[in-house]
Amino acid sequence: MSSSTRRAAIYKLASAAYEMDLEVMSGVLQQSGDGRWLMGDKDLHAWLEKYQGEDLVIVLGSLTDDRTLEPRTCRTCGRDYVDLECPHCRANRLRLRGRA
């Protein structure tokens, strides 16, 4: 599987987080001249300060990571897939719920 597959999976994960109304930030990580960390034009310090004292999960995915995703075997149908979830089982779930 190509690095574009990994990139697509990262974007899908970010999209799922966004749909859950979670904070999602993307952009190039850089350090400003005064030592502050920026992602795109957003100050990470100010962004994280809003959550001080909270129990958080932070997920970072590099879009330039060229490792390939290893195929996984679905525990339900036994098919191999490279994605966040088995596309066959997802399609069946949607179909059975009347959303296909």
N, C-alpha and C positions, 0 to 999 in steps of 0.2 A: 504494500500500500504506500502511496506517495505522501510527501510532506503536505500536499494540498488536502489530502484526506484528514490529516491531523489538524490543519488549519480550519477546515470545515467543522470538525468536531468541537474545536475550541469556540468557534462562533455559535454553534448550536447550544453549547453549555451556557455561554453568555446570554443568548436569547432566552433560554429557559429561566435564567436568573432574573432577567428583565421582566419576563411575563409574571414572575412571582412578586413583582414590585420591589426587588432588591436593588441595592446600589451596584451599578456596573460602570466600570471606567475602562477606557482603552486609549491607547496612544503610545508614543515613544517615551520611555523612561529616561529622564536626564536629570542632572544636578545643575542647579543654577550657580551663578558666580558667587552668591552669598551662602552656598551650601544647602539650599533647600531642594528637596526632591520634587520633581514635576512629572506628571504624566500628561503628555500633550501640553495644554496650557493650564492644567489644574494643579494646585498645590496639594501634594499628598498629606503634608503635615496638617493643614487646615481640614482636609477631608476626614482624616483619621481622628482628629481632635473631637469631632462630633460624637464619636463612639467610645470615648474614654470611659473605662469602667465596665463596658459591656463584654459579654462572652461572644466572640466572633469567630467566623471561619473566613479566611481569605484564600482565594484560589488565584494563582498566577499561571498564565499560559503564554509562552513565547511563540509568536507567529513565525519566527525564523528558525524554530527548532525543526531540524530536518530528519529526526528519527521517525521511523514508520510506526504506525499503530499495529500492534499484534492482534490478529483475529482472536475473538473470544467465541466460546460455544454457549449458545442459549441454554439455560437450565430448564426451559419449558419445552421448546420444540427440537432442540439438539442441533439446530443449524449454526454454522459459523457466520460471524458478522464482524464488521469493523464500524462501530458507531457508538453512540451513547446507550442505545438499546437495540434489541433485535427488530429490524424493520418488518419482518414477516409477522411477528407477534403483535407489533404496534398496529400494523394494518388490520389484523384480525380484531384487535380490541376496538379500534375505531369503527370497523364495519359492524361489530356486534352491538355497539352503542348507538348505531344509526348515524354516524358522522362521516361515513365514507361516500 
